[in-house]
Amino acid sequence: MPIAVDIDVMLAKRKMSVGELAERVGITPANLAVLKNGRAKAVRFSTLAALCEVLECQPGDLLRWETDGAKDGAKDGAPAPTPESTMP
């Protein structure tokens, strides 16, 4: 999926556990894990707002768009292609 979820990055920066975040946001640890691991098909804006409030961040700190090529490049250590590098 081209949307990457960086909740784990913000958890590490805030030195917070998944369980603590789930409790403070008001969702189950299992549902937070689904979101954190990128398996969620959707996220409510109210949940996103609560995550941002608890983690003191912006939605863009938690979610980012990446191309399928960037994902593949990250796996093998190659840099992600830039628009300029893919032009003929």
Rosetta blueprint (number, residue, H / E / L):
1 M L
2 P L
3 I E
4 A E
5 V E
6 D L
7 I H
8 D H
9 V H
10 M H
11 L H
12 A H
13 K H
14 R H
15 K L
16 M L
17 S L
18 V H
19 G H
20 E H
21 L H
22 A H
23 E H
24 R H
25 V H
26 G L
27 I L
28 T L
29 P H
30 A H
31 N H
32 L H
33 A H
34 V H
35 L H
36 K H
37 N L
38 G L
39 R L
40 A L
41 K L
42 A L
43 V L
44 R L
45 F H
46 S H
47 T H
48 L H
49 A H
50 A H
51 L H
52 C H
53 E H
54 V H
55 L H
56 E L
57 C L
58 Q L
59 P H
60 G H
61 D H
62 L H
63 L E
64 R E
65 W E
66 E L
67 T L
68 D H
69 G H
70 A H
71 K H
72 D H
73 G H
74 A H
75 K H
76 D H
77 G L
78 A L
79 P L
80 A L
81 P L
82 T L
83 P L
84 E L
85 S L
86 T L
87 M L
88 P L
